[in-house]
Amino acid sequence: MQRPQMNDLKQRWKDFGVWWMNKENLNNLHLEKFEMIFTTFMPTKRRADPDNYVPKFILDSFTEAGFIADDSGDHLLSLTLKTDYDKDNPRTEIIIKEI
C-alpha cells in the first residue's frame, strides 16, 4: 500500500475508533495501567499470523478518544495477539484488564 493510501486508512480507523469510544461512553476514561488481549477470529482455518493483525490503528484511536492515557509501555503493560476460528462470526475481540 502506498503512503497516501496507508495514511488515509489509518485516519479512517482512528475516526472509527474515536466514534465507537464516544458511542459506548468509554471516552475520557484515561486508563493508566492496563493489559490487552486482541483475538481475531478468522472465517477459515487457513494459516494466519497474529502479528499480521497488529492493532496499531485501534490503539491510536483509543488514545485519541482518551479511553487510554497512552499506548506506550508505561501504560500498556502487556499486549497479546491471538487468532482463532469462527466460520459463522469472524471478528476481533478485545479484552482490557485495568491494573
Biopython code that builds the backbone (N, CA, C, O; Angstrom):
import numpy as np
from Bio.PDB.StructureBuilder import StructureBuilder

atoms = [
    (1, "MET", "N", (0.851, -1.169, 0.000)),
    (1, "MET", "CA", (0.000, 0.000, 0.000)),
    (1, "MET", "C", (0.903, 1.241, 0.000)),
    (1, "MET", "O", (1.882, 1.303, 0.743)),
    (2, "GLN", "N", (0.571, 2.205, -0.820)),
    (2, "GLN", "CA", (1.357, 3.424, -0.894)),
    (2, "GLN", "C", (1.051, 4.324, 0.305)),
    (2, "GLN", "O", (-0.009, 4.223, 0.924)),
    (3, "ARG", "N", (2.002, 5.202, 0.616)),
    (3, "ARG", "CA", (1.888, 6.041, 1.811)),
    (3, "ARG", "C", (0.573, 6.834, 1.895)),
    (3, "ARG", "O", (-0.047, 6.827, 2.958)),
    (4, "PRO", "N", (0.115, 7.518, 0.833)),
    (4, "PRO", "CA", (-1.161, 8.251, 0.950)),
    (4, "PRO", "C", (-2.342, 7.331, 1.281)),
    (4, "PRO", "O", (-3.222, 7.697, 2.060)),
    (5, "GLN", "N", (-2.353, 6.146, 0.687)),
    (5, "GLN", "CA", (-3.434, 5.197, 0.978)),
    (5, "GLN", "C", (-3.350, 4.716, 2.417)),
    (5, "GLN", "O", (-4.369, 4.590, 3.095)),
    (6, "MET", "N", (-2.128, 4.446, 2.886)),
    (6, "MET", "CA", (-1.940, 3.983, 4.260)),
    (6, "MET", "C", (-2.348, 5.072, 5.260)),
    (6, "MET", "O", (-2.985, 4.776, 6.271)),
    (7, "ASN", "N", (-1.990, 6.310, 4.986)),
    (7, "ASN", "CA", (-2.372, 7.405, 5.875)),
    (7, "ASN", "C", (-3.889, 7.580, 5.912)),
    (7, "ASN", "O", (-4.461, 7.843, 6.970)),
    (8, "ASP", "N", (-4.536, 7.433, 4.762)),
    (8, "ASP", "CA", (-5.995, 7.530, 4.699)),
    (8, "ASP", "C", (-6.643, 6.410, 5.508)),
    (8, "ASP", "O", (-7.584, 6.647, 6.265)),
    (9, "LEU", "N", (-6.139, 5.199, 5.346)),
    (9, "LEU", "CA", (-6.666, 4.059, 6.096)),
    (9, "LEU", "C", (-6.472, 4.265, 7.592)),
    (9, "LEU", "O", (-7.386, 4.018, 8.380)),
    (10, "LYS", "N", (-5.301, 4.711, 7.980)),
    (10, "LYS", "CA", (-5.014, 4.963, 9.396)),
    (10, "LYS", "C", (-5.993, 5.994, 9.957)),
    (10, "LYS", "O", (-6.519, 5.809, 11.054)),
    (11, "GLN", "N", (-6.241, 7.068, 9.223)),
    (11, "GLN", "CA", (-7.150, 8.114, 9.687)),
    (11, "GLN", "C", (-8.580, 7.591, 9.797)),
    (11, "GLN", "O", (-9.297, 7.941, 10.735)),
    (12, "ARG", "N", (-8.999, 6.758, 8.846)),
    (12, "ARG", "CA", (-10.361, 6.207, 8.912)),
    (12, "ARG", "C", (-10.525, 5.292, 10.124)),
    (12, "ARG", "O", (-11.558, 5.334, 10.792)),
    (13, "TRP", "N", (-9.513, 4.463, 10.415)),
    (13, "TRP", "CA", (-9.567, 3.609, 11.597)),
    (13, "TRP", "C", (-9.597, 4.443, 12.869)),
    (13, "TRP", "O", (-10.344, 4.145, 13.800)),
    (14, "LYS", "N", (-8.778, 5.489, 12.901)),
    (14, "LYS", "CA", (-8.756, 6.357, 14.081)),
    (14, "LYS", "C", (-10.112, 7.022, 14.277)),
    (14, "LYS", "O", (-10.630, 7.050, 15.393)),
    (15, "ASP", "N", (-10.689, 7.556, 13.209)),
    (15, "ASP", "CA", (-12.003, 8.199, 13.295)),
    (15, "ASP", "C", (-13.069, 7.216, 13.768)),
    (15, "ASP", "O", (-13.916, 7.559, 14.593)),
    (16, "PHE", "N", (-13.023, 5.990, 13.240)),
    (16, "PHE", "CA", (-13.992, 4.977, 13.664)),
    (16, "PHE", "C", (-13.824, 4.656, 15.143)),
    (16, "PHE", "O", (-14.808, 4.584, 15.879)),
    (17, "GLY", "N", (-12.596, 4.466, 15.577)),
    (17, "GLY", "CA", (-12.344, 4.134, 16.980)),
    (17, "GLY", "C", (-12.799, 5.226, 17.922)),
    (17, "GLY", "O", (-13.373, 4.934, 18.971)),
    (18, "VAL", "N", (-12.555, 6.481, 17.572)),
    (18, "VAL", "CA", (-12.998, 7.604, 18.394)),
    (18, "VAL", "C", (-14.527, 7.643, 18.432)),
    (18, "VAL", "O", (-15.120, 7.833, 19.494)),
    (19, "TRP", "N", (-15.165, 7.461, 17.269)),
    (19, "TRP", "CA", (-16.623, 7.431, 17.221)),
    (19, "TRP", "C", (-17.177, 6.328, 18.124)),
    (19, "TRP", "O", (-18.124, 6.548, 18.879)),
    (20, "TRP", "N", (-16.575, 5.142, 18.035)),
    (20, "TRP", "CA", (-17.042, 3.999, 18.817)),
    (20, "TRP", "C", (-16.856, 4.235, 20.316)),
    (20, "TRP", "O", (-17.748, 3.922, 21.104)),
    (21, "MET", "N", (-15.712, 4.781, 20.714)),
    (21, "MET", "CA", (-15.476, 5.070, 22.132)),
    (21, "MET", "C", (-16.509, 6.074, 22.650)),
    (21, "MET", "O", (-17.020, 5.923, 23.760)),
    (22, "ASN", "N", (-16.815, 7.093, 21.850)),
    (22, "ASN", "CA", (-17.831, 8.077, 22.243)),
    (22, "ASN", "C", (-19.213, 7.436, 22.335)),
    (22, "ASN", "O", (-19.964, 7.696, 23.275)),
    (23, "LYS", "N", (-19.545, 6.597, 21.356)),
    (23, "LYS", "CA", (-20.853, 5.930, 21.329)),
    (23, "LYS", "C", (-21.056, 5.062, 22.572)),
    (23, "LYS", "O", (-22.152, 5.008, 23.130)),
    (24, "GLU", "N", (-19.996, 4.390, 22.992)),
    (24, "GLU", "CA", (-20.078, 3.483, 24.144)),
    (24, "GLU", "C", (-19.785, 4.183, 25.469)),
    (24, "GLU", "O", (-19.706, 3.543, 26.517)),
    (25, "ASN", "N", (-19.625, 5.506, 25.409)),
    (25, "ASN", "CA", (-19.299, 6.294, 26.619)),
    (25, "ASN", "C", (-18.032, 5.807, 27.316)),
    (25, "ASN", "O", (-17.955, 5.782, 28.544)),
    (26, "LEU", "N", (-17.052, 5.425, 26.521)),
    (26, "LEU", "CA", (-15.777, 4.966, 27.061)),
    (26, "LEU", "C", (-14.670, 6.004, 26.868)),
    (26, "LEU", "O", (-13.528, 5.793, 27.274)),
    (27, "ASN", "N", (-15.024, 7.115, 26.247)),
    (27, "ASN", "CA", (-14.029, 8.153, 26.023)),
    (27, "ASN", "C", (-13.676, 8.831, 27.352)),
    (27, "ASN", "O", (-14.468, 8.826, 28.294)),
    (28, "ASN", "N", (-12.516, 9.393, 27.406)),
    (28, "ASN", "CA", (-12.025, 10.166, 28.548)),
    (28, "ASN", "C", (-11.932, 9.381, 29.856)),
    (28, "ASN", "O", (-12.008, 9.972, 30.933)),
    (29, "LEU", "N", (-11.767, 8.053, 29.777)),
    (29, "LEU", "CA", (-11.504, 7.264, 30.991)),
    (29, "LEU", "C", (-10.036, 7.348, 31.383)),
    (29, "LEU", "O", (-9.701, 7.238, 32.562)),
    (30, "HIS", "N", (-9.171, 7.540, 30.418)),
    (30, "HIS", "CA", (-7.721, 7.683, 30.627)),
    (30, "HIS", "C", (-7.149, 6.562, 31.493)),
    (30, "HIS", "O", (-6.500, 6.822, 32.507)),
    (31, "LEU", "N", (-7.395, 5.304, 31.085)),
    (31, "LEU", "CA", (-6.815, 4.176, 31.809)),
    (31, "LEU", "C", (-5.299, 4.351, 31.866)),
    (31, "LEU", "O", (-4.658, 4.609, 30.847)),
    (32, "GLU", "N", (-4.745, 4.213, 33.040)),
    (32, "GLU", "CA", (-3.318, 4.469, 33.246)),
    (32, "GLU", "C", (-2.448, 3.222, 33.091)),
    (32, "GLU", "O", (-1.385, 3.283, 32.473)),
    (33, "LYS", "N", (-2.886, 2.104, 33.643)),
    (33, "LYS", "CA", (-2.122, 0.857, 33.592)),
    (33, "LYS", "C", (-3.087, -0.249, 33.194)),
    (33, "LYS", "O", (-4.112, -0.460, 33.843)),
    (34, "PHE", "N", (-2.744, -0.959, 32.109)),
    (34, "PHE", "CA", (-3.673, -1.965, 31.609)),
    (34, "PHE", "C", (-2.935, -2.985, 30.756)),
    (34, "PHE", "O", (-1.816, -2.760, 30.295)),
    (35, "GLU", "N", (-3.601, -4.107, 30.567)),
    (35, "GLU", "CA", (-3.156, -5.165, 29.659)),
    (35, "GLU", "C", (-4.253, -5.362, 28.627)),
    (35, "GLU", "O", (-5.428, -5.138, 28.917)),
    (36, "MET", "N", (-3.872, -5.784, 27.412)),
    (36, "MET", "CA", (-4.861, -6.019, 26.362)),
    (36, "MET", "C", (-4.604, -7.348, 25.674)),
    (36, "MET", "O", (-3.463, -7.763, 25.472)),
    (37, "ILE", "N", (-5.703, -7.999, 25.323)),
    (37, "ILE", "CA", (-5.652, -9.219, 24.516)),
    (37, "ILE", "C", (-6.537, -8.981, 23.296)),
    (37, "ILE", "O", (-7.732, -8.717, 23.430)),
    (38, "PHE", "N", (-5.951, -9.073, 22.119)),
    (38, "PHE", "CA", (-6.685, -8.961, 20.858)),
    (38, "PHE", "C", (-6.777, -10.358, 20.256)),
    (38, "PHE", "O", (-5.751, -10.971, 19.963)),
    (39, "THR", "N", (-7.983, -10.866, 20.070)),
    (39, "THR", "CA", (-8.191, -12.160, 19.425)),
    (39, "THR", "C", (-8.967, -11.925, 18.139)),
    (39, "THR", "O", (-10.096, -11.435, 18.167)),
    (40, "THR", "N", (-8.357, -12.275, 17.009)),
    (40, "THR", "CA", (-9.004, -12.146, 15.711)),
    (40, "THR", "C", (-9.518, -13.508, 15.303)),
    (40, "THR", "O", (-8.740, -14.442, 15.111)),
    (41, "PHE", "N", (-10.829, -13.624, 15.170)),
    (41, "PHE", "CA", (-11.473, -14.871, 14.775)),
    (41, "PHE", "C", (-11.597, -14.869, 13.255)),
    (41, "PHE", "O", (-12.280, -14.024, 12.678)),
    (42, "MET", "N", (-10.938, -15.812, 12.624)),
    (42, "MET", "CA", (-10.859, -15.891, 11.176)),
    (42, "MET", "C", (-12.017, -16.732, 10.620)),
    (42, "MET", "O", (-12.505, -17.628, 11.309)),
    (43, "PRO", "N", (-12.461, -16.459, 9.393)),
    (43, "PRO", "CA", (-13.572, -17.203, 8.796)),
    (43, "PRO", "C", (-13.155, -18.560, 8.223)),
    (43, "PRO", "O", (-14.008, -19.377, 7.874)),
    (44, "THR", "N", (-11.850, -18.799, 8.128)),
    (44, "THR", "CA", (-11.359, -20.090, 7.632)),
    (44, "THR", "C", (-10.269, -20.592, 8.568)),
    (44, "THR", "O", (-9.759, -19.848, 9.406)),
    (45, "LYS", "N", (-9.923, -21.859, 8.413)),
    (45, "LYS", "CA", (-8.849, -22.443, 9.215)),
    (45, "LYS", "C", (-7.487, -22.282, 8.550)),
    (45, "LYS", "O", (-6.491, -22.859, 8.988)),
    (46, "ARG", "N", (-7.464, -21.490, 7.491)),
    (46, "ARG", "CA", (-6.205, -21.227, 6.806)),
    (46, "ARG", "C", (-5.210, -20.582, 7.781)),
    (46, "ARG", "O", (-5.598, -19.804, 8.652)),
    (47, "ARG", "N", (-3.970, -20.904, 7.630)),
    (47, "ARG", "CA", (-2.919, -20.381, 8.494)),
    (47, "ARG", "C", (-2.978, -18.852, 8.546)),
    (47, "ARG", "O", (-3.096, -18.192, 7.514)),
    (48, "ALA", "N", (-2.895, -18.301, 9.756)),
    (48, "ALA", "CA", (-2.910, -16.844, 9.932)),
    (48, "ALA", "C", (-1.883, -16.473, 10.998)),
    (48, "ALA", "O", (-1.830, -17.091, 12.061)),
    (49, "ASP", "N", (-1.086, -15.480, 10.712)),
    (49, "ASP", "CA", (-0.090, -14.997, 11.660)),
    (49, "ASP", "C", (-0.686, -13.880, 12.507)),
    (49, "ASP", "O", (-1.119, -12.865, 11.961)),
    (50, "PRO", "N", (-0.717, -14.042, 13.832)),
    (50, "PRO", "CA", (-1.286, -12.991, 14.685)),
    (50, "PRO", "C", (-0.612, -11.633, 14.495)),
    (50, "PRO", "O", (-1.269, -10.599, 14.618)),
    (51, "ASP", "N", (0.676, -11.620, 14.200)),
    (51, "ASP", "CA", (1.367, -10.339, 14.067)),
    (51, "ASP", "C", (0.955, -9.576, 12.805)),
    (51, "ASP", "O", (1.294, -8.401, 12.662)),
    (52, "ASN", "N", (0.236, -10.219, 11.898)),
    (52, "ASN", "CA", (-0.295, -9.512, 10.730)),
    (52, "ASN", "C", (-1.549, -8.705, 11.069)),
    (52, "ASN", "O", (-2.050, -7.940, 10.244)),
    (53, "TYR", "N", (-2.039, -8.884, 12.271)),
    (53, "TYR", "CA", (-3.256, -8.199, 12.700)),
    (53, "TYR", "C", (-2.958, -7.273, 13.874)),
    (53, "TYR", "O", (-3.775, -7.117, 14.782)),
    (54, "VAL", "N", (-1.789, -6.670, 13.841)),
    (54, "VAL", "CA", (-1.365, -5.758, 14.896)),
    (54, "VAL", "C", (-2.359, -4.604, 15.008)),
    (54, "VAL", "O", (-2.727, -4.004, 13.998)),
    (55, "PRO", "N", (-2.794, -4.291, 16.221)),
    (55, "PRO", "CA", (-3.869, -3.307, 16.420)),
    (55, "PRO", "C", (-3.394, -1.862, 16.504)),
    (55, "PRO", "O", (-3.966, -1.080, 17.265)),
    (56, "LYS", "N", (-2.384, -1.488, 15.759)),
    (56, "LYS", "CA", (-1.802, -0.138, 15.824)),
    (56, "LYS", "C", (-2.863, 0.952, 15.684)),
    (56, "LYS", "O", (-2.925, 1.861, 16.513)),
    (57, "PHE", "N", (-3.687, 0.875, 14.660)),
    (57, "PHE", "CA", (-4.667, 1.931, 14.414)),
    (57, "PHE", "C", (-5.732, 1.972, 15.511)),
    (57, "PHE", "O", (-6.225, 3.043, 15.864)),
    (58, "ILE", "N", (-6.078, 0.813, 16.041)),
    (58, "ILE", "CA", (-7.076, 0.759, 17.109)),
    (58, "ILE", "C", (-6.521, 1.403, 18.374)),
    (58, "ILE", "O", (-7.209, 2.178, 19.038)),
    (59, "LEU", "N", (-5.273, 1.078, 18.704)),
    (59, "LEU", "CA", (-4.658, 1.687, 19.885)),
    (59, "LEU", "C", (-4.542, 3.194, 19.728)),
    (59, "LEU", "O", (-4.757, 3.933, 20.689)),
    (60, "ASP", "N", (-4.207, 3.657, 18.539)),
    (60, "ASP", "CA", (-4.140, 5.103, 18.291)),
    (60, "ASP", "C", (-5.497, 5.757, 18.523)),
    (60, "ASP", "O", (-5.573, 6.845, 19.095)),
    (61, "SER", "N", (-6.569, 5.101, 18.082)),
    (61, "SER", "CA", (-7.898, 5.681, 18.281)),
    (61, "SER", "C", (-8.298, 5.664, 19.751)),
    (61, "SER", "O", (-8.970, 6.588, 20.209)),
    (62, "PHE", "N", (-7.901, 4.634, 20.503)),
    (62, "PHE", "CA", (-8.196, 4.590, 21.933)),
    (62, "PHE", "C", (-7.505, 5.750, 22.655)),
    (62, "PHE", "O", (-8.065, 6.351, 23.572)),
    (63, "THR", "N", (-6.276, 6.051, 22.222)),
    (63, "THR", "CA", (-5.540, 7.171, 22.807)),
    (63, "THR", "C", (-6.199, 8.495, 22.430)),
    (63, "THR", "O", (-6.406, 9.358, 23.282)),
    (64, "GLU", "N", (-6.526, 8.647, 21.153)),
    (64, "GLU", "CA", (-7.157, 9.878, 20.657)),
    (64, "GLU", "C", (-8.467, 10.160, 21.377)),
    (64, "GLU", "O", (-8.775, 11.316, 21.668)),
    (65, "ALA", "N", (-9.247, 9.116, 21.669)),
    (65, "ALA", "CA", (-10.538, 9.280, 22.340)),
    (65, "ALA", "C", (-10.384, 9.505, 23.841)),
    (65, "ALA", "O", (-11.343, 9.885, 24.513)),
    (66, "GLY", "N", (-9.189, 9.274, 24.366)),
    (66, "GLY", "CA", (-8.990, 9.424, 25.800)),
    (66, "GLY", "C", (-9.391, 8.202, 26.593)),
    (66, "GLY", "O", (-9.454, 8.256, 27.821)),
    (67, "PHE", "N", (-9.664, 7.096, 25.913)),
    (67, "PHE", "CA", (-10.002, 5.854, 26.614)),
    (67, "PHE", "C", (-8.800, 5.353, 27.401)),
    (67, "PHE", "O", (-8.933, 4.927, 28.549)),
    (68, "ILE", "N", (-7.625, 5.406, 26.779)),
    (68, "ILE", "CA", (-6.384, 5.048, 27.459)),
    (68, "ILE", "C", (-5.502, 6.292, 27.515)),
    (68, "ILE", "O", (-5.585, 7.162, 26.648)),
    (69, "ALA", "N", (-4.665, 6.367, 28.534)),
    (69, "ALA", "CA", (-3.777, 7.516, 28.675)),
    (69, "ALA", "C", (-2.790, 7.573, 27.512)),
    (69, "ALA", "O", (-2.520, 8.647, 26.975)),
    (70, "ASP", "N", (-2.254, 6.416, 27.122)),
    (70, "ASP", "CA", (-1.302, 6.326, 26.023)),
    (70, "ASP", "C", (-1.082, 4.847, 25.744)),
    (70, "ASP", "O", (-1.410, 3.996, 26.570)),
    (71, "ASP", "N", (-0.521, 4.545, 24.568)),
    (71, "ASP", "CA", (-0.240, 3.137, 24.252)),
    (71, "ASP", "C", (1.247, 2.813, 24.408)),
    (71, "ASP", "O", (1.736, 1.838, 23.839)),
    (72, "SER", "N", (1.953, 3.624, 25.172)),
    (72, "SER", "CA", (3.370, 3.355, 25.429)),
    (72, "SER", "C", (3.509, 2.258, 26.488)),
    (72, "SER", "O", (2.541, 1.889, 27.152)),
    (73, "GLY", "N", (4.714, 1.757, 26.625)),
    (73, "GLY", "CA", (4.985, 0.705, 27.594)),
    (73, "GLY", "C", (4.798, 1.128, 29.036)),
    (73, "GLY", "O", (4.705, 0.275, 29.919)),
    (74, "ASP", "N", (4.741, 2.425, 29.295)),
    (74, "ASP", "CA", (4.476, 2.900, 30.650)),
    (74, "ASP", "C", (3.030, 2.638, 31.065)),
    (74, "ASP", "O", (2.728, 2.555, 32.256)),
    (75, "HIS", "N", (2.148, 2.510, 30.094)),
    (75, "HIS", "CA", (0.721, 2.325, 30.372)),
    (75, "HIS", "C", (0.228, 0.950, 29.913)),
    (75, "HIS", "O", (-0.448, 0.247, 30.664)),
    (76, "LEU", "N", (0.566, 0.574, 28.687)),
    (76, "LEU", "CA", (0.189, -0.736, 28.135)),
    (76, "LEU", "C", (1.260, -1.731, 28.569)),
    (76, "LEU", "O", (2.318, -1.828, 27.946)),
    (77, "LEU", "N", (0.980, -2.466, 29.633)),
    (77, "LEU", "CA", (1.985, -3.326, 30.245)),
    (77, "LEU", "C", (2.134, -4.662, 29.542)),
    (77, "LEU", "O", (3.185, -5.298, 29.631)),
    (78, "SER", "N", (1.093, -5.094, 28.844)),
    (78, "SER", "CA", (1.140, -6.364, 28.132)),
    (78, "SER", "C", (0.162, -6.315, 26.966)),
    (78, "SER", "O", (-0.964, -5.837, 27.107)),
    (79, "LEU", "N", (0.600, -6.812, 25.817)),
    (79, "LEU", "CA", (-0.246, -6.871, 24.627)),
    (79, "LEU", "C", (-0.137, -8.273, 24.052)),
    (79, "LEU", "O", (0.940, -8.702, 23.639)),
    (80, "THR", "N", (-1.251, -8.978, 24.029)),
    (80, "THR", "CA", (-1.290, -10.334, 23.499)),
    (80, "THR", "C", (-2.099, -10.335, 22.213)),
    (80, "THR", "O", (-3.209, -9.804, 22.170)),
    (81, "LEU", "N", (-1.541, -10.934, 21.160)),
    (81, "LEU", "CA", (-2.211, -11.055, 19.870)),
    (81, "LEU", "C", (-2.471, -12.527, 19.599)),
    (81, "LEU", "O", (-1.552, -13.345, 19.656)),
    (82, "LYS", "N", (-3.721, -12.866, 19.305)),
    (82, "LYS", "CA", (-4.092, -14.258, 19.064)),
    (82, "LYS", "C", (-4.993, -14.343, 17.843)),
    (82, "LYS", "O", (-5.651, -13.371, 17.470)),
    (83, "THR", "N", (-5.014, -15.509, 17.231)),
    (83, "THR", "CA", (-6.001, -15.791, 16.196)),
    (83, "THR", "C", (-6.765, -17.046, 16.597)),
    (83, "THR", "O", (-6.259, -17.899, 17.325)),
    (84, "ASP", "N", (-7.987, -17.136, 16.106)),
    (84, "ASP", "CA", (-8.840, -18.290, 16.358)),
    (84, "ASP", "C", (-9.738, -18.449, 15.136)),
    (84, "ASP", "O", (-9.584, -17.722, 14.155)),
    (85, "TYR", "N", (-10.652, -19.371, 15.188)),
    (85, "TYR", "CA", (-11.509, -19.686, 14.039)),
    (85, "TYR", "C", (-12.967, -19.585, 14.441)),
    (85, "TYR", "O", (-13.375, -20.131, 15.466)),
    (86, "ASP", "N", (-13.754, -18.886, 13.633)),
    (86, "ASP", "CA", (-15.207, -18.866, 13.780)),
    (86, "ASP", "C", (-15.801, -18.583, 12.399)),
    (86, "ASP", "O", (-15.920, -17.431, 11.981)),
    (87, "LYS", "N", (-16.166, -19.649, 11.712)),
    (87, "LYS", "CA", (-16.675, -19.543, 10.345)),
    (87, "LYS", "C", (-17.903, -18.640, 10.254)),
    (87, "LYS", "O", (-18.047, -17.876, 9.300)),
    (88, "ASP", "N", (-18.778, -18.727, 11.241)),
    (88, "ASP", "CA", (-20.053, -18.025, 11.186)),
    (88, "ASP", "C", (-19.997, -16.580, 11.694)),
    (88, "ASP", "O", (-20.887, -15.781, 11.402)),
    (89, "ASN", "N", (-18.956, -16.253, 12.449)),
    (89, "ASN", "CA", (-18.903, -14.914, 13.040)),
    (89, "ASN", "C", (-17.459, -14.421, 13.152)),
    (89, "ASN", "O", (-16.947, -14.256, 14.260)),
    (90, "PRO", "N", (-16.797, -14.183, 12.009)),
    (90, "PRO", "CA", (-15.433, -13.649, 12.089)),
    (90, "PRO", "C", (-15.458, -12.258, 12.719)),
    (90, "PRO", "O", (-16.345, -11.453, 12.432)),
    (91, "ARG", "N", (-14.474, -11.984, 13.582)),
    (91, "ARG", "CA", (-14.487, -10.724, 14.324)),
    (91, "ARG", "C", (-13.169, -10.561, 15.065)),
    (91, "ARG", "O", (-12.318, -11.450, 15.050)),
    (92, "THR", "N", (-13.018, -9.437, 15.699)),
    (92, "THR", "CA", (-11.915, -9.217, 16.617)),
    (92, "THR", "C", (-12.496, -8.880, 17.979)),
    (92, "THR", "O", (-13.341, -7.994, 18.104)),
    (93, "GLU", "N", (-12.043, -9.582, 18.984)),
    (93, "GLU", "CA", (-12.463, -9.307, 20.364)),
    (93, "GLU", "C", (-11.283, -8.690, 21.099)),
    (93, "GLU", "O", (-10.139, -9.113, 20.934)),
    (94, "ILE", "N", (-11.576, -7.695, 21.903)),
    (94, "ILE", "CA", (-10.549, -7.001, 22.669)),
    (94, "ILE", "C", (-10.895, -7.118, 24.151)),
    (94, "ILE", "O", (-11.967, -6.696, 24.585)),
    (95, "ILE", "N", (-9.991, -7.684, 24.904)),
    (95, "ILE", "CA", (-10.156, -7.770, 26.355)),
    (95, "ILE", "C", (-9.145, -6.823, 26.980)),
    (95, "ILE", "O", (-7.955, -6.867, 26.671)),
    (96, "ILE", "N", (-9.637, -5.973, 27.858)),
    (96, "ILE", "CA", (-8.788, -4.974, 28.516)),
    (96, "ILE", "C", (-8.886, -5.195, 30.014)),
    (96, "ILE", "O", (-9.973, -5.216, 30.591)),
    (97, "LYS", "N", (-7.731, -5.357, 30.623)),
    (97, "LYS", "CA", (-7.685, -5.561, 32.065)),
    (97, "LYS", "C", (-6.935, -4.391, 32.680)),
    (97, "LYS", "O", (-5.737, -4.216, 32.460)),
    (98, "GLU", "N", (-7.659, -3.594, 33.454)),
    (98, "GLU", "CA", (-7.019, -2.469, 34.135)),
    (98, "GLU", "C", (-6.257, -2.992, 35.342)),
    (98, "GLU", "O", (-6.752, -3.848, 36.076)),
    (99, "ILE", "N", (-5.078, -2.485, 35.538)),
    (99, "ILE", "CA", (-4.218, -2.955, 36.642)),
    (99, "ILE", "C", (-4.067, -1.846, 37.669)),
    (99, "ILE", "O", (-3.385, -2.028, 38.678)),
]
sb = StructureBuilder()
sb.init_structure("model")
sb.init_model(0)
sb.init_chain("A")
sb.init_seg("    ")
for serial, (resi, resn, name, xyz) in enumerate(atoms, 1):
    if name == "N":
        sb.init_residue(resn, " ", resi, " ")
    sb.init_atom(name, np.array(xyz, "f"), 0.0, 1.0, " ", f" {name:<3s}", serial, name[0])
structure = sb.get_structure()
